[in-house]
Amino acid sequence: MCKVCVCVCGLYSNDELTKRFEELDKDGNGVLSENEVVSVIGEMMGVDRPRALALMQMFDRNHDGSLDKTEFMQMWASMFGR
């Protein structure tokens, strides 16, 4: 189990986070695109696109313009898990 999953175990299980990731990954390519991430951040936090992009960039550790599952779990834990 990854470290992030341990951090949020009291609030979200690994299965719940995986399911959420898969729901958000609209095209099923295994990463969340900029649009997919901005959409969920905007919906859940009510922030505008420029702020959502800045937040996404904070968690895009490999700077590929998308979030993989680990990056997503880190973002989710930071935003909603604590």
PDB file of N, CA, C and O in Angstrom:
ATOM      1  N   MET A   1       0.844  -1.182   0.000  1.00  0.00           N
ATOM      2  CA  MET A   1       0.000   0.000   0.000  1.00  0.00           C
ATOM      3  C   MET A   1       0.886   1.240   0.000  1.00  0.00           C
ATOM      4  O   MET A   1       1.905   1.276   0.689  1.00  0.00           O
ATOM      5  N   CYS A   2       0.505   2.250  -0.764  1.00  0.00           N
ATOM      6  CA  CYS A   2       1.326   3.452  -0.843  1.00  0.00           C
ATOM      7  C   CYS A   2       1.181   4.295   0.419  1.00  0.00           C
ATOM      8  O   CYS A   2       0.215   4.150   1.169  1.00  0.00           O
ATOM      9  N   LYS A   3       2.150   5.175   0.643  1.00  0.00           N
ATOM     10  CA  LYS A   3       2.150   6.016   1.837  1.00  0.00           C
ATOM     11  C   LYS A   3       0.928   6.918   1.893  1.00  0.00           C
ATOM     12  O   LYS A   3       0.378   7.164   2.966  1.00  0.00           O
ATOM     13  N   VAL A   4       0.505   7.411   0.734  1.00  0.00           N
ATOM     14  CA  VAL A   4      -0.655   8.296   0.698  1.00  0.00           C
ATOM     15  C   VAL A   4      -1.889   7.583   1.213  1.00  0.00           C
ATOM     16  O   VAL A   4      -2.687   8.169   1.946  1.00  0.00           O
ATOM     17  N   CYS A   5      -2.053   6.325   0.838  1.00  0.00           N
ATOM     18  CA  CYS A   5      -3.222   5.563   1.277  1.00  0.00           C
ATOM     19  C   CYS A   5      -3.234   5.434   2.794  1.00  0.00           C
ATOM     20  O   CYS A   5      -4.295   5.474   3.416  1.00  0.00           O
ATOM     21  N   VAL A   6      -2.070   5.282   3.380  1.00  0.00           N
ATOM     22  CA  VAL A   6      -1.981   5.192   4.832  1.00  0.00           C
ATOM     23  C   VAL A   6      -2.398   6.516   5.460  1.00  0.00           C
ATOM     24  O   VAL A   6      -3.056   6.529   6.500  1.00  0.00           O
ATOM     25  N   CYS A   7      -2.024   7.622   4.839  1.00  0.00           N
ATOM     26  CA  CYS A   7      -2.351   8.944   5.380  1.00  0.00           C
ATOM     27  C   CYS A   7      -3.856   9.187   5.437  1.00  0.00           C
ATOM     28  O   CYS A   7      -4.341   9.872   6.338  1.00  0.00           O
ATOM     29  N   VAL A   8      -4.585   8.638   4.496  1.00  0.00           N
ATOM     30  CA  VAL A   8      -6.014   8.915   4.419  1.00  0.00           C
ATOM     31  C   VAL A   8      -6.866   7.727   4.828  1.00  0.00           C
ATOM     32  O   VAL A   8      -8.078   7.727   4.609  1.00  0.00           O
ATOM     33  N   CYS A   9      -6.246   6.716   5.419  1.00  0.00           N
ATOM     34  CA  CYS A   9      -6.991   5.480   5.680  1.00  0.00           C
ATOM     35  C   CYS A   9      -8.203   5.692   6.569  1.00  0.00           C
ATOM     36  O   CYS A   9      -9.173   4.941   6.466  1.00  0.00           O
ATOM     37  N   GLY A  10      -8.177   6.691   7.437  1.00  0.00           N
ATOM     38  CA  GLY A  10      -9.317   6.930   8.296  1.00  0.00           C
ATOM     39  C   GLY A  10     -10.498   7.520   7.560  1.00  0.00           C
ATOM     40  O   GLY A  10     -11.633   7.405   8.022  1.00  0.00           O
ATOM     41  N   LEU A  11     -10.253   8.154   6.414  1.00  0.00           N
ATOM     42  CA  LEU A  11     -11.317   8.829   5.691  1.00  0.00           C
ATOM     43  C   LEU A  11     -11.672   8.152   4.372  1.00  0.00           C
ATOM     44  O   LEU A  11     -12.847   8.066   4.013  1.00  0.00           O
ATOM     45  N   TYR A  12     -10.671   7.675   3.656  1.00  0.00           N
ATOM     46  CA  TYR A  12     -10.891   7.040   2.362  1.00  0.00           C
ATOM     47  C   TYR A  12     -10.039   5.793   2.283  1.00  0.00           C
ATOM     48  O   TYR A  12      -8.862   5.821   2.641  1.00  0.00           O
ATOM     49  N   SER A  13     -10.608   4.721   1.828  1.00  0.00           N
ATOM     50  CA  SER A  13      -9.825   3.501   1.626  1.00  0.00           C
ATOM     51  C   SER A  13      -9.105   3.595   0.283  1.00  0.00           C
ATOM     52  O   SER A  13      -9.449   4.416  -0.567  1.00  0.00           O
ATOM     53  N   ASN A  14      -8.115   2.751   0.115  1.00  0.00           N
ATOM     54  CA  ASN A  14      -7.409   2.679  -1.154  1.00  0.00           C
ATOM     55  C   ASN A  14      -8.387   2.364  -2.280  1.00  0.00           C
ATOM     56  O   ASN A  14      -8.284   2.926  -3.370  1.00  0.00           O
ATOM     57  N   ASP A  15      -9.332   1.469  -2.019  1.00  0.00           N
ATOM     58  CA  ASP A  15     -10.333   1.119  -3.037  1.00  0.00           C
ATOM     59  C   ASP A  15     -11.207   2.310  -3.403  1.00  0.00           C
ATOM     60  O   ASP A  15     -11.533   2.510  -4.573  1.00  0.00           O
ATOM     61  N   GLU A  16     -11.587   3.107  -2.396  1.00  0.00           N
ATOM     62  CA  GLU A  16     -12.415   4.286  -2.667  1.00  0.00           C
ATOM     63  C   GLU A  16     -11.662   5.310  -3.513  1.00  0.00           C
ATOM     64  O   GLU A  16     -12.230   5.898  -4.434  1.00  0.00           O
ATOM     65  N   LEU A  17     -10.388   5.520  -3.200  1.00  0.00           N
ATOM     66  CA  LEU A  17      -9.589   6.471  -3.979  1.00  0.00           C
ATOM     67  C   LEU A  17      -9.352   5.958  -5.392  1.00  0.00           C
ATOM     68  O   LEU A  17      -9.380   6.729  -6.352  1.00  0.00           O
ATOM     69  N   THR A  18      -9.120   4.670  -5.516  1.00  0.00           N
ATOM     70  CA  THR A  18      -8.939   4.082  -6.846  1.00  0.00           C
ATOM     71  C   THR A  18     -10.215   4.226  -7.659  1.00  0.00           C
ATOM     72  O   THR A  18     -10.161   4.576  -8.838  1.00  0.00           O
ATOM     73  N   LYS A  19     -11.357   3.960  -7.046  1.00  0.00           N
ATOM     74  CA  LYS A  19     -12.635   4.104  -7.748  1.00  0.00           C
ATOM     75  C   LYS A  19     -12.853   5.552  -8.183  1.00  0.00           C
ATOM     76  O   LYS A  19     -13.289   5.807  -9.306  1.00  0.00           O
ATOM     77  N   ARG A  20     -12.553   6.486  -7.306  1.00  0.00           N
ATOM     78  CA  ARG A  20     -12.713   7.912  -7.646  1.00  0.00           C
ATOM     79  C   ARG A  20     -11.809   8.290  -8.813  1.00  0.00           C
ATOM     80  O   ARG A  20     -12.230   8.994  -9.731  1.00  0.00           O
ATOM     81  N   PHE A  21     -10.552   7.816  -8.773  1.00  0.00           N
ATOM     82  CA  PHE A  21      -9.619   8.086  -9.868  1.00  0.00           C
ATOM     83  C   PHE A  21     -10.190   7.556 -11.183  1.00  0.00           C
ATOM     84  O   PHE A  21     -10.194   8.262 -12.192  1.00  0.00           O
ATOM     85  N   GLU A  22     -10.666   6.327 -11.170  1.00  0.00           N
ATOM     86  CA  GLU A  22     -11.202   5.713 -12.385  1.00  0.00           C
ATOM     87  C   GLU A  22     -12.441   6.447 -12.890  1.00  0.00           C
ATOM     88  O   GLU A  22     -12.637   6.559 -14.100  1.00  0.00           O
ATOM     89  N   GLU A  23     -13.278   6.950 -11.983  1.00  0.00           N
ATOM     90  CA  GLU A  23     -14.454   7.725 -12.386  1.00  0.00           C
ATOM     91  C   GLU A  23     -14.042   9.022 -13.077  1.00  0.00           C
ATOM     92  O   GLU A  23     -14.671   9.450 -14.045  1.00  0.00           O
ATOM     93  N   LEU A  24     -12.988   9.635 -12.573  1.00  0.00           N
ATOM     94  CA  LEU A  24     -12.532  10.909 -13.126  1.00  0.00           C
ATOM     95  C   LEU A  24     -11.751  10.749 -14.422  1.00  0.00           C
ATOM     96  O   LEU A  24     -11.699  11.670 -15.236  1.00  0.00           O
ATOM     97  N   ASP A  25     -11.148   9.594 -14.614  1.00  0.00           N
ATOM     98  CA  ASP A  25     -10.363   9.312 -15.815  1.00  0.00           C
ATOM     99  C   ASP A  25     -11.317   8.976 -16.960  1.00  0.00           C
ATOM    100  O   ASP A  25     -11.491   7.814 -17.326  1.00  0.00           O
ATOM    101  N   LYS A  26     -11.918  10.004 -17.506  1.00  0.00           N
ATOM    102  CA  LYS A  26     -12.993   9.845 -18.487  1.00  0.00           C
ATOM    103  C   LYS A  26     -12.568   9.058 -19.726  1.00  0.00           C
ATOM    104  O   LYS A  26     -13.359   8.285 -20.268  1.00  0.00           O
ATOM    105  N   ASP A  27     -11.326   9.247 -20.178  1.00  0.00           N
ATOM    106  CA  ASP A  27     -10.903   8.548 -21.381  1.00  0.00           C
ATOM    107  C   ASP A  27     -10.205   7.217 -21.091  1.00  0.00           C
ATOM    108  O   ASP A  27      -9.805   6.514 -22.019  1.00  0.00           O
ATOM    109  N   GLY A  28     -10.057   6.868 -19.820  1.00  0.00           N
ATOM    110  CA  GLY A  28      -9.522   5.572 -19.433  1.00  0.00           C
ATOM    111  C   GLY A  28      -8.056   5.341 -19.759  1.00  0.00           C
ATOM    112  O   GLY A  28      -7.629   4.195 -19.898  1.00  0.00           O
ATOM    113  N   ASN A  29      -7.275   6.415 -19.884  1.00  0.00           N
ATOM    114  CA  ASN A  29      -5.871   6.249 -20.259  1.00  0.00           C
ATOM    115  C   ASN A  29      -4.919   6.117 -19.065  1.00  0.00           C
ATOM    116  O   ASN A  29      -3.704   6.048 -19.250  1.00  0.00           O
ATOM    117  N   GLY A  30      -5.454   6.081 -17.859  1.00  0.00           N
ATOM    118  CA  GLY A  30      -4.623   5.849 -16.682  1.00  0.00           C
ATOM    119  C   GLY A  30      -4.023   7.091 -16.058  1.00  0.00           C
ATOM    120  O   GLY A  30      -3.303   7.004 -15.063  1.00  0.00           O
ATOM    121  N   VAL A  31      -4.311   8.238 -16.631  1.00  0.00           N
ATOM    122  CA  VAL A  31      -3.890   9.517 -16.044  1.00  0.00           C
ATOM    123  C   VAL A  31      -5.055  10.492 -16.157  1.00  0.00           C
ATOM    124  O   VAL A  31      -5.932  10.343 -17.008  1.00  0.00           O
ATOM    125  N   LEU A  32      -5.045  11.480 -15.292  1.00  0.00           N
ATOM    126  CA  LEU A  32      -6.067  12.521 -15.361  1.00  0.00           C
ATOM    127  C   LEU A  32      -5.498  13.705 -16.129  1.00  0.00           C
ATOM    128  O   LEU A  32      -4.473  14.275 -15.756  1.00  0.00           O
ATOM    129  N   SER A  33      -6.172  14.056 -17.194  1.00  0.00           N
ATOM    130  CA  SER A  33      -5.741  15.182 -18.014  1.00  0.00           C
ATOM    131  C   SER A  33      -5.980  16.493 -17.274  1.00  0.00           C
ATOM    132  O   SER A  33      -6.656  16.536 -16.246  1.00  0.00           O
ATOM    133  N   GLU A  34      -5.415  17.540 -17.816  1.00  0.00           N
ATOM    134  CA  GLU A  34      -5.613  18.872 -17.255  1.00  0.00           C
ATOM    135  C   GLU A  34      -7.100  19.179 -17.112  1.00  0.00           C
ATOM    136  O   GLU A  34      -7.536  19.663 -16.068  1.00  0.00           O
ATOM    137  N   ASN A  35      -7.877  18.900 -18.154  1.00  0.00           N
ATOM    138  CA  ASN A  35      -9.310  19.192 -18.106  1.00  0.00           C
ATOM    139  C   ASN A  35     -10.032  18.357 -17.052  1.00  0.00           C
ATOM    140  O   ASN A  35     -10.929  18.856 -16.372  1.00  0.00           O
ATOM    141  N   GLU A  36      -9.647  17.094 -16.914  1.00  0.00           N
ATOM    142  CA  GLU A  36     -10.279  16.222 -15.917  1.00  0.00           C
ATOM    143  C   GLU A  36      -9.979  16.721 -14.502  1.00  0.00           C
ATOM    144  O   GLU A  36     -10.859  16.731 -13.641  1.00  0.00           O
ATOM    145  N   VAL A  37      -8.743  17.129 -14.271  1.00  0.00           N
ATOM    146  CA  VAL A  37      -8.365  17.610 -12.937  1.00  0.00           C
ATOM    147  C   VAL A  37      -9.009  18.957 -12.638  1.00  0.00           C
ATOM    148  O   VAL A  37      -9.550  19.163 -11.552  1.00  0.00           O
ATOM    149  N   VAL A  38      -8.951  19.868 -13.594  1.00  0.00           N
ATOM    150  CA  VAL A  38      -9.549  21.192 -13.391  1.00  0.00           C
ATOM    151  C   VAL A  38     -11.037  21.068 -13.120  1.00  0.00           C
ATOM    152  O   VAL A  38     -11.588  21.803 -12.300  1.00  0.00           O
ATOM    153  N   SER A  39     -11.683  20.146 -13.803  1.00  0.00           N
ATOM    154  CA  SER A  39     -13.110  19.927 -13.602  1.00  0.00           C
ATOM    155  C   SER A  39     -13.421  19.507 -12.167  1.00  0.00           C
ATOM    156  O   SER A  39     -14.312  20.076 -11.535  1.00  0.00           O
ATOM    157  N   VAL A  40     -12.698  18.522 -11.651  1.00  0.00           N
ATOM    158  CA  VAL A  40     -12.984  18.041 -10.295  1.00  0.00           C
ATOM    159  C   VAL A  40     -12.608  19.082  -9.237  1.00  0.00           C
ATOM    160  O   VAL A  40     -13.321  19.236  -8.246  1.00  0.00           O
ATOM    161  N   ILE A  41     -11.511  19.787  -9.434  1.00  0.00           N
ATOM    162  CA  ILE A  41     -11.117  20.817  -8.463  1.00  0.00           C
ATOM    163  C   ILE A  41     -12.149  21.938  -8.465  1.00  0.00           C
ATOM    164  O   ILE A  41     -12.564  22.420  -7.411  1.00  0.00           O
ATOM    165  N   GLY A  42     -12.552  22.340  -9.652  1.00  0.00           N
ATOM    166  CA  GLY A  42     -13.561  23.395  -9.735  1.00  0.00           C
ATOM    167  C   GLY A  42     -14.875  22.988  -9.113  1.00  0.00           C
ATOM    168  O   GLY A  42     -15.505  23.774  -8.404  1.00  0.00           O
ATOM    169  N   GLU A  43     -15.295  21.753  -9.378  1.00  0.00           N
ATOM    170  CA  GLU A  43     -16.561  21.240  -8.856  1.00  0.00           C
ATOM    171  C   GLU A  43     -16.532  21.107  -7.330  1.00  0.00           C
ATOM    172  O   GLU A  43     -17.473  21.510  -6.648  1.00  0.00           O
ATOM    173  N   MET A  44     -15.458  20.545  -6.810  1.00  0.00           N
ATOM    174  CA  MET A  44     -15.404  20.248  -5.376  1.00  0.00           C
ATOM    175  C   MET A  44     -15.002  21.443  -4.528  1.00  0.00           C
ATOM    176  O   MET A  44     -15.387  21.544  -3.363  1.00  0.00           O
ATOM    177  N   MET A  45     -14.227  22.350  -5.115  1.00  0.00           N
ATOM    178  CA  MET A  45     -13.718  23.467  -4.329  1.00  0.00           C
ATOM    179  C   MET A  45     -14.254  24.817  -4.785  1.00  0.00           C
ATOM    180  O   MET A  45     -14.074  25.821  -4.096  1.00  0.00           O
ATOM    181  N   GLY A  46     -14.907  24.846  -5.936  1.00  0.00           N
ATOM    182  CA  GLY A  46     -15.465  26.089  -6.430  1.00  0.00           C
ATOM    183  C   GLY A  46     -14.429  27.124  -6.839  1.00  0.00           C
ATOM    184  O   GLY A  46     -14.666  28.326  -6.719  1.00  0.00           O
ATOM    185  N   VAL A  47     -13.279  26.660  -7.322  1.00  0.00           N
ATOM    186  CA  VAL A  47     -12.243  27.598  -7.748  1.00  0.00           C
ATOM    187  C   VAL A  47     -12.243  27.739  -9.257  1.00  0.00           C
ATOM    188  O   VAL A  47     -12.693  26.849  -9.977  1.00  0.00           O
ATOM    189  N   ASP A  48     -11.730  28.878  -9.730  1.00  0.00           N
ATOM    190  CA  ASP A  48     -11.698  29.119 -11.170  1.00  0.00           C
ATOM    191  C   ASP A  48     -10.555  28.338 -11.826  1.00  0.00           C
ATOM    192  O   ASP A  48      -9.690  27.783 -11.148  1.00  0.00           O
ATOM    193  N   ARG A  49     -10.576  28.311 -13.145  1.00  0.00           N
ATOM    194  CA  ARG A  49      -9.610  27.521 -13.908  1.00  0.00           C
ATOM    195  C   ARG A  49      -8.150  27.875 -13.605  1.00  0.00           C
ATOM    196  O   ARG A  49      -7.352  26.966 -13.374  1.00  0.00           O
ATOM    197  N   PRO A  50      -7.767  29.159 -13.597  1.00  0.00           N
ATOM    198  CA  PRO A  50      -6.354  29.471 -13.314  1.00  0.00           C
ATOM    199  C   PRO A  50      -5.887  28.953 -11.947  1.00  0.00           C
ATOM    200  O   PRO A  50      -4.767  28.458 -11.825  1.00  0.00           O
ATOM    201  N   ARG A  51      -6.717  29.063 -10.945  1.00  0.00           N
ATOM    202  CA  ARG A  51      -6.346  28.555  -9.615  1.00  0.00           C
ATOM    203  C   ARG A  51      -6.308  27.035  -9.593  1.00  0.00           C
ATOM    204  O   ARG A  51      -5.436  26.441  -8.958  1.00  0.00           O
ATOM    205  N   ALA A  52      -7.253  26.405 -10.286  1.00  0.00           N
ATOM    206  CA  ALA A  52      -7.264  24.947 -10.352  1.00  0.00           C
ATOM    207  C   ALA A  52      -6.012  24.436 -11.071  1.00  0.00           C
ATOM    208  O   ALA A  52      -5.429  23.431 -10.665  1.00  0.00           O
ATOM    209  N   LEU A  53      -5.603  25.122 -12.131  1.00  0.00           N
ATOM    210  CA  LEU A  53      -4.383  24.736 -12.846  1.00  0.00           C
ATOM    211  C   LEU A  53      -3.151  24.873 -11.951  1.00  0.00           C
ATOM    212  O   LEU A  53      -2.274  24.010 -11.959  1.00  0.00           O
ATOM    213  N   ALA A  54      -3.091  25.948 -11.190  1.00  0.00           N
ATOM    214  CA  ALA A  54      -1.959  26.143 -10.283  1.00  0.00           C
ATOM    215  C   ALA A  54      -1.905  25.038  -9.238  1.00  0.00           C
ATOM    216  O   ALA A  54      -0.830  24.541  -8.903  1.00  0.00           O
ATOM    217  N   LEU A  55      -3.060  24.660  -8.732  1.00  0.00           N
ATOM    218  CA  LEU A  55      -3.117  23.584  -7.749  1.00  0.00           C
ATOM    219  C   LEU A  55      -2.684  22.257  -8.377  1.00  0.00           C
ATOM    220  O   LEU A  55      -1.935  21.490  -7.772  1.00  0.00           O
ATOM    221  N   MET A  56      -3.155  22.000  -9.573  1.00  0.00           N
ATOM    222  CA  MET A  56      -2.760  20.774 -10.259  1.00  0.00           C
ATOM    223  C   MET A  56      -1.251  20.722 -10.450  1.00  0.00           C
ATOM    224  O   MET A  56      -0.632  19.680 -10.232  1.00  0.00           O
ATOM    225  N   GLN A  57      -0.667  21.820 -10.848  1.00  0.00           N
ATOM    226  CA  GLN A  57       0.770  21.863 -11.098  1.00  0.00           C
ATOM    227  C   GLN A  57       1.578  21.557  -9.839  1.00  0.00           C
ATOM    228  O   GLN A  57       2.689  21.034  -9.923  1.00  0.00           O
ATOM    229  N   MET A  58       1.027  21.879  -8.686  1.00  0.00           N
ATOM    230  CA  MET A  58       1.707  21.575  -7.431  1.00  0.00           C
ATOM    231  C   MET A  58       1.871  20.066  -7.232  1.00  0.00           C
ATOM    232  O   MET A  58       2.843  19.630  -6.614  1.00  0.00           O
ATOM    233  N   PHE A  59       0.949  19.281  -7.738  1.00  0.00           N
ATOM    234  CA  PHE A  59       0.955  17.835  -7.531  1.00  0.00           C
ATOM    235  C   PHE A  59       1.460  17.051  -8.738  1.00  0.00           C
ATOM    236  O   PHE A  59       1.642  15.836  -8.657  1.00  0.00           O
ATOM    237  N   ASP A  60       1.686  17.734  -9.845  1.00  0.00           N
ATOM    238  CA  ASP A  60       2.198  17.092 -11.054  1.00  0.00           C
ATOM    239  C   ASP A  60       3.712  16.947 -10.920  1.00  0.00           C
ATOM    240  O   ASP A  60       4.472  17.722 -11.501  1.00  0.00           O
ATOM    241  N   ARG A  61       4.136  15.954 -10.155  1.00  0.00           N
ATOM    242  CA  ARG A  61       5.544  15.778  -9.787  1.00  0.00           C
ATOM    243  C   ARG A  61       6.470  15.532 -10.981  1.00  0.00           C
ATOM    244  O   ARG A  61       7.624  15.961 -10.964  1.00  0.00           O
ATOM    245  N   ASN A  62       5.979  14.851 -12.010  1.00  0.00           N
ATOM    246  CA  ASN A  62       6.836  14.579 -13.161  1.00  0.00           C
ATOM    247  C   ASN A  62       6.653  15.609 -14.278  1.00  0.00           C
ATOM    248  O   ASN A  62       7.259  15.489 -15.343  1.00  0.00           O
ATOM    249  N   HIS A  63       5.821  16.614 -14.034  1.00  0.00           N
ATOM    250  CA  HIS A  63       5.624  17.752 -14.952  1.00  0.00           C
ATOM    251  C   HIS A  63       5.223  17.320 -16.356  1.00  0.00           C
ATOM    252  O   HIS A  63       5.710  17.862 -17.349  1.00  0.00           O
ATOM    253  N   ASP A  64       4.322  16.327 -16.427  1.00  0.00           N
ATOM    254  CA  ASP A  64       3.857  15.889 -17.742  1.00  0.00           C
ATOM    255  C   ASP A  64       2.504  16.488 -18.124  1.00  0.00           C
ATOM    256  O   ASP A  64       1.955  16.163 -19.176  1.00  0.00           O
ATOM    257  N   GLY A  65       1.968  17.359 -17.273  1.00  0.00           N
ATOM    258  CA  GLY A  65       0.702  18.016 -17.583  1.00  0.00           C
ATOM    259  C   GLY A  65      -0.523  17.199 -17.239  1.00  0.00           C
ATOM    260  O   GLY A  65      -1.641  17.573 -17.597  1.00  0.00           O
ATOM    261  N   SER A  66      -0.328  16.087 -16.549  1.00  0.00           N
ATOM    262  CA  SER A  66      -1.436  15.248 -16.115  1.00  0.00           C
ATOM    263  C   SER A  66      -1.099  14.676 -14.743  1.00  0.00           C
ATOM    264  O   SER A  66       0.032  14.797 -14.273  1.00  0.00           O
ATOM    265  N   LEU A  67      -2.084  14.054 -14.108  1.00  0.00           N
ATOM    266  CA  LEU A  67      -1.845  13.419 -12.819  1.00  0.00           C
ATOM    267  C   LEU A  67      -2.031  11.918 -12.950  1.00  0.00           C
ATOM    268  O   LEU A  67      -3.081  11.449 -13.389  1.00  0.00           O
ATOM    269  N   ASP A  68      -1.004  11.166 -12.566  1.00  0.00           N
ATOM    270  CA  ASP A  68      -1.171   9.721 -12.502  1.00  0.00           C
ATOM    271  C   ASP A  68      -1.867   9.379 -11.187  1.00  0.00           C
ATOM    272  O   ASP A  68      -2.191  10.272 -10.404  1.00  0.00           O
ATOM    273  N   LYS A  69      -2.094   8.116 -10.949  1.00  0.00           N
ATOM    274  CA  LYS A  69      -2.857   7.706  -9.770  1.00  0.00           C
ATOM    275  C   LYS A  69      -2.179   8.149  -8.467  1.00  0.00           C
ATOM    276  O   LYS A  69      -2.855   8.623  -7.554  1.00  0.00           O
ATOM    277  N   THR A  70      -0.870   8.003  -8.374  1.00  0.00           N
ATOM    278  CA  THR A  70      -0.157   8.398  -7.162  1.00  0.00           C
ATOM    279  C   THR A  70      -0.245   9.899  -6.934  1.00  0.00           C
ATOM    280  O   THR A  70      -0.486  10.345  -5.812  1.00  0.00           O
ATOM    281  N   GLU A  71      -0.049  10.682  -7.992  1.00  0.00           N
ATOM    282  CA  GLU A  71      -0.150  12.138  -7.883  1.00  0.00           C
ATOM    283  C   GLU A  71      -1.566  12.539  -7.471  1.00  0.00           C
ATOM    284  O   GLU A  71      -1.754  13.428  -6.641  1.00  0.00           O
ATOM    285  N   PHE A  72      -2.552  11.875  -8.059  1.00  0.00           N
ATOM    286  CA  PHE A  72      -3.945  12.147  -7.705  1.00  0.00           C
ATOM    287  C   PHE A  72      -4.196  11.858  -6.225  1.00  0.00           C
ATOM    288  O   PHE A  72      -4.825  12.654  -5.528  1.00  0.00           O
ATOM    289  N   MET A  73      -3.700  10.715  -5.752  1.00  0.00           N
ATOM    290  CA  MET A  73      -3.920  10.343  -4.349  1.00  0.00           C
ATOM    291  C   MET A  73      -3.263  11.351  -3.410  1.00  0.00           C
ATOM    292  O   MET A  73      -3.808  11.666  -2.352  1.00  0.00           O
ATOM    293  N   GLN A  74      -2.108  11.848  -3.792  1.00  0.00           N
ATOM    294  CA  GLN A  74      -1.444  12.868  -2.987  1.00  0.00           C
ATOM    295  C   GLN A  74      -2.265  14.152  -2.968  1.00  0.00           C
ATOM    296  O   GLN A  74      -2.430  14.775  -1.920  1.00  0.00           O
ATOM    297  N   MET A  75      -2.777  14.543  -4.130  1.00  0.00           N
ATOM    298  CA  MET A  75      -3.610  15.748  -4.206  1.00  0.00           C
ATOM    299  C   MET A  75      -4.871  15.571  -3.363  1.00  0.00           C
ATOM    300  O   MET A  75      -5.219  16.440  -2.564  1.00  0.00           O
ATOM    301  N   TRP A  76      -5.554  14.434  -3.551  1.00  0.00           N
ATOM    302  CA  TRP A  76      -6.805  14.181  -2.845  1.00  0.00           C
ATOM    303  C   TRP A  76      -6.592  14.197  -1.339  1.00  0.00           C
ATOM    304  O   TRP A  76      -7.380  14.792  -0.605  1.00  0.00           O
ATOM    305  N   ALA A  77      -5.521  13.540  -0.873  1.00  0.00           N
ATOM    306  CA  ALA A  77      -5.218  13.500   0.550  1.00  0.00           C
ATOM    307  C   ALA A  77      -4.949  14.893   1.093  1.00  0.00           C
ATOM    308  O   ALA A  77      -5.376  15.236   2.195  1.00  0.00           O
ATOM    309  N   SER A  78      -4.244  15.684   0.316  1.00  0.00           N
ATOM    310  CA  SER A  78      -3.927  17.042   0.744  1.00  0.00           C
ATOM    311  C   SER A  78      -5.178  17.924   0.802  1.00  0.00           C
ATOM    312  O   SER A  78      -5.334  18.728   1.721  1.00  0.00           O
ATOM    313  N   MET A  79      -6.055  17.771  -0.171  1.00  0.00           N
ATOM    314  CA  MET A  79      -7.232  18.626  -0.264  1.00  0.00           C
ATOM    315  C   MET A  79      -8.379  18.176   0.628  1.00  0.00           C
ATOM    316  O   MET A  79      -9.054  19.004   1.239  1.00  0.00           O
ATOM    317  N   PHE A  80      -8.605  16.862   0.707  1.00  0.00           N
ATOM    318  CA  PHE A  80      -9.826  16.369   1.346  1.00  0.00           C
ATOM    319  C   PHE A  80      -9.604  15.374   2.478  1.00  0.00           C
ATOM    320  O   PHE A  80     -10.537  15.056   3.215  1.00  0.00           O
ATOM    321  N   GLY A  81      -8.373  14.879   2.621  1.00  0.00           N
ATOM    322  CA  GLY A  81      -8.151  13.781   3.543  1.00  0.00           C
ATOM    323  C   GLY A  81      -7.664  14.151   4.908  1.00  0.00           C
ATOM    324  O   GLY A  81      -7.493  13.275   5.756  1.00  0.00           O
ATOM    325  N   ARG A  82      -7.436  15.402   5.153  1.00  0.00           N
ATOM    326  CA  ARG A  82      -6.882  15.789   6.459  1.00  0.00           C
ATOM    327  C   ARG A  82      -7.739  16.789   7.140  1.00  0.00           C
ATOM    328  O   ARG A  82      -7.421  17.223   8.247  1.00  0.00           O
TER     329      ARG A  82
END
